[in-house]
Amino acid sequence: MIDENLIHRALANPFRREVLRWLKAPKEHFVQGHIDLARGVPSNAILARSGLAQSTVSAHIAALVEAGLLDSTRVGQWMFLSRNEDVIRTFAEQVKSHL
């Protein structure tokens, strides 16, 4: 079950929508070199691309994770982020059918 209100609040911020766009096509938006995108995108790569303060990016990522739009996987000291396509698809279907 998804929380539509939480998702709407998360999507109200333009930067959060931008992060979701970046993660939709990570190979286009992040340097691949030493990054294994199979696990997702490291949070520090999002931080570097954003140009925002670390605490600001962390708060935005936390809101997306709380809404269920992002999945986070911790590997050692690294946090990898990826889109939760099931939640995004379910939310889009609910918006389409109810609005």
N, C-alpha and C positions, 0 to 999 in steps of 0.2 A: 504494500500500500504506500502510495506517495502522499506527501503533504503539499498540496497545490499552493497554499499560501506561503509556505517556506520557499518554494521554488520561485514564485512570483517575486518575493522580496529579494531573493538572490539575483534574479535576472533584471531587477530594476537598476542595477549599477552597470554602466557601460564597460568598465574595466573587466568585470566578471564575464560579461558576454564576449569580450575580446579574448579572454583566456580560453573560453569554450571553443571559439573559432580557431585559435592557435592549436589546441589539442585535437581538433577535428582532422587537421592535416599537419602533424608534427614535423614531418620530413621537410615541409616547405618553410616552416617557421623557426626551426632550431638547427644549429650546426650539429651534424651527426658525428663526426670524428670519433671521439672517445665516449660518446653517449650511446648506450644500448636502449633504443627506443622501444624495444619489445616489452619492457617492463613498464613503460610510460615515460613521462618527461620528468626529469629531476626538478624539484621545486626551485633549486638555485638557478636553473636555466630560465624559468619563468621570471624569477627575480631579476636576472641580468637583462632579459629582453624588455621588461617593463620600465626600468629606469626609476621605479618608485622605491621608497624605504622598505626595508625588510619587514618591519612590523605591519606596514600597510598591506603588503602582498600577503603576508601570513593571515591577516584578518579576512581578506577577500577569499583566499583559498579555503579557510575554515568555513566560511559561509556557504561556499559551493559544495564542500564535503557534507556539511550538516544538512543541506537541502537534498543530498543524494545525487547531485549532478556529476560529482567527481568521485572516483575511487582513489584511495591513497594506499600505497604499499611501502612499508618501511623495510629497507635492506641495510642492516648495519646503521650507519649514521645518516644514510640517504633516504629521502622520501620521494617516491615516484608517483606521479599523478596521471590519471587517464580519465577519459569521459566514461560515465556510466550510461551506455547507449540504451539499455533497457528502460531506465528511468526517463531519459530524454524522450524516447519514442512513446512511452506511456503518457507522459505529460502532453506531448504534442497531439496525440490522439484525443485526449480528454479536452484540450482546448478546442480542437477542430469540431468535436461533437457537441460541446456545450455552448460555444459562442457563435 
